[in-house]
């Protein structure tokens, strides 16, 4: 039996300096013309990925992209349409002013507002990737937990865009005030905060979502929180990634990639296995386990979201 054929599509998440993202409707006369998507189109035979993206944006929006990077790549099978290999790039520099050249409607949206649009089904993971940063901090379970808000603020000021509150301190009497303070400080700097493992606490404390263990995700049949809340899942295998995808998770952490002090006696996935699993995933993936900011360029070149870490991202960790 021959391998399934996928139509190679390039698309752009055009991101303005203020963080807003461009989305457009399908042009009138095409199938599903009332649905939203990200601009792009088919890669022609012999055409390079970036060359195709430049051509498509010129044809659709009269723009010439000048700087961008891979964001996410995934395959999607439409029940009544083609199977597509979506090759999506984050583009933040271009020449020209966008102009609808094909009769489409377009607008600029805040990240959370994208979740309210009626996108083509294949775009759901792209919306998630567009809303997510390249660095995902997990708070440590050592030292003085009262310093968690300070550490969260320092990390946010340092460019960390997503933080998971995790640790035994979440079960202490002072946790609510610490979480409230951490969420408030992070949000003021544009950083989102999720709570480890407990949906009720995430809701009660006004967090931006929840991060689940693979075991917790395995017993669920649907998302535990509606969008725009974020739902992440810790994954270690292809089976766990499939469950996270089926659950409608926005992202997964996958690892541990390398040997790490937090898992000294557990063998790591290794980079070859990690990349094989991550590149086959249909949701954004963060590499976790012995990873740091120096690894981000390599990960992004292979359409992987970025890194998740405790020690690698926690500021002044020896003081906490």
N, C-alpha and C positions, 0 to 999 in steps of 0.2 A: 504494500500500500504506500502511495507517495505521500510525502509530507504535505500538510496543509499549506496553501499559498496565502500569504498576507500582503495586503496592499500597503506599501510604505508611505506614511503620511508624516509630513513635518508640520509643526504648529508652534506658535509663539505666545508666550505669556509676556506681553508688553507691560513693563512696570515703570511708572512715572517716578520722578524724584520724591513725590509725596507718598509713595507706596501704593497708589491706586493702580488698578489693573484693567486693561482693555478687554472687553468681550464683545462679541458681535452675534447677530442672528444669522441664520442661514438665509441666503438670498431668495426672494420670491421666485416661484417656479421650480425650485428644487425640493426634493423630498425633505419632510420635517422642517419646512421653512419657518415655522414658529419657534424653533428651538434655538438655544444659545450655544455657542462654541467659541473656541479660540482660533484666530485667523491662521490660515495655512492651507496646505493641499498636497497633492500627490507628488512624490519624487519621480522625475522622469528617468528613463533608462540612461545610465551612464552619468547621471547628475550627482554631485556631492550634496551632502546633507545641508550644509550652510548655504551653498549656492542655490539650492531649491528653496530654502526659507527666504532668502533675499528676493528671489523672483516672485514668490507667492505674495509677500508683503507689498512689493511694488504693484503687482496686479490688483490686489484687493484694497489696499489702503493708501497707495501712492507714497509709501515709506521705504527708505533704504536702511535696514539695520546695520549698525557699525560695530556693536559689541554685545556679546551674549555668551551663554554657556548652556550645555545640556542640563535639563531639569529632571525629567522623568521619561522613561521609555517603557511602554507596556503594550500588550496585545489584547484586542477585544474582538469578540465574535458577536455581531449583530444577528438576531434571529432571522430577520427578513432583509439582510443586507450583507455587505462584504465583511470579511475578516480583515481587521486593520492592525498594522504595526505603528503605533503612535509614538513619534519621535519628537518630544516637546522640549523647547528651549526657553530659558529665561532671557529676555532681551531688555536692556535698560538704556541703550543709546541708539539713536537713529537720526537720520536726516529727513526733513520734511515734516509736514503737518498732516495727520491722518484725514483721509477723505474717502468716503464710501464710493468705490468705483464699480461695484457690482450690485447696487441697489439694496445692500444690507443695512441694518441699523446697528450702530455701535455706541458704546458709552464706557466711561471709566467708573470703576467700582472699588470700594473698600473691600478687603479680603473677606470679612464675614458676610458682606452683602452678596457676594458671589453665590453663597449657599442658598439664597432665596430665588435664584434664577432657574428657569426650566431648561437646563443643559441637556444636550445629547448624553445618553447613558455612559458612553466611553469617557466623558470628560469629568466624571465624579472624582477619580483619583488625581486628575490634573488640578482641579480646584483645591483639593487638599494640599498638594505639593506647592501650589501657588501661595497658600496661606501660611506655610510652614517655613521656619528659618533653617539655617545650616548647622546650628549648634543647639543641642538639647541637654541641659544640665539636670542631673539627678542629685538632690541634696544628700549630704553625707549623714551617716548615723554615728558620728563620733563628736566628742567635745561638748561644748556648752550650746544646747539647742536654742537658748534665748538669743544667740547671735545669728540664727537662721535669717531673720529679716534683713540684717545688715549684709550677709553674704548674698542673698537674693538681689538686693539692690546693687551691690558691687558687680555682680555677674551681669545684670541687665545693663548697667552703664558700660560694661566691657563688650557689649554686643551680643550677648546670649539672648535669643528671642523666644525660647520656650524652656520652662523650668518645671520639673516634677518634684513635688514635696513628698519625701519618702523618709521613713525611719520610725523607730519605736517612739520617738517624741510626739508623734501624732496622736498617741493614745493618752497623753498626759493631760492634766487639768488645764495647763496653760496653753495647750495647742491652739485653741480657737483664736486667742488674741494674737499669737505668733503668726498663724496662717492669715488672719485678716490683715495684719500689718504687712506681711510679705506680698500678698496679692495686691494691696493698695500701692505699695512702692513699685512693684514690677509693672503694674498696669499704667502707672503714670509715665513710665519710660517706654511703653509700647510692647512690653514683654508679656506673654501669656503664661499662666500657671495652671498646672493640672495636679490632681491629688492621686496618690498611689492607692489603688485597690478599693476605694470606698466611694461608691456613687452618691450615697446619702450625704456623706461629709462634703463631697465636692459641691453638691447643690446647696447644702446648708451654709457653707463658708464662702459661697460666691465665686468659686474657682471657675476656670475656663474649660474644665473637662476632667477626665479621669484616665488613668493608665492602669491596665489590667495585666495580671499574670496570664500566662498561657493556660494554666489550669482553670482560672476563673472564666476566661473567654470560652473555654471548651464546653461549658455547660449552658451557654447562652445561645438563643436562637435569633436574637435581633440586637441592634445597638441599645446599650443601656441609657444613653442620653441622646436627645435629638440634636441635629446641627442647628446653630453653629458651634455648639459645644464640641470639643475635641475628644476623640476616643483613640487611645493608643494601646498596643498589645506587645508584651515581651515574647519574642519568638526565638526558637533555637533549631527549627527544622522546617522542611517544606510543608509538612502536614500542619504545623502550627501557623504558618503563613497562610495556607489555604483557609483555615478556620477564621483567621483575622479578616481576610478578604470577604468571606461569606457573611461575617458578622457586620460588615459595613464599617470596619475600623478606618480611621483616617490615616493611620500610619502604624508602623511596627518598628521596634528595635530588634536587631538580629545579631546574635553573638552567643558567647563571647568570641571575638575574632582572634585575639591574641591572649597569651597568658597574662593574668591580672591578679593583683593582691587579694581582690575580693573573692576569687575562685581559684585558689592556689593548687587544689588537688583535682580540678576538673579539666580535662583536655580541651583546648580551644578548637573552634571550627577550622581555623586556618584560613588564610586569605583566599585560596583557590575555591574552597567550598563556600565561603561567604559570598564571593562574587557570583558564583553559579546560582546560588539561591536568591540573592538580592536582585539580580538581573532578570530572573524569571518571575519576580513578584509583580502583583498588579495593584499595589498600593505603595506610597512612599516608604522608604526604608532608611533607618539610621543604623550605622555601624556602631557597635558597643563592645567594650572589652579591650583595654590597652590602646585605645584610639585617642588621638588628640587633634588639635587644630591643624597641625602640619599635614594630616591625612586628608583634609577636606578637598584640596584641588584634585587629587587622584580620584577620590570618590565621585566628585561632581563630573569629572571627565567621562565617567561611566554611568551617568544619569542616576546616581544615588544621592539621597537628600543631604546627608551630612553625617556628623558624629554625635553620639550620645555618650556622656561620661560623667563620672563623679570627680575623681582626682584630676582628670585632664582639664576640667572646666571650672572647678570650685575655686574662687579667689581667696588667697591668703588662707589656704586650708589648714595650715598648722595652728592657726589661732582659733579654730572651731573644734 
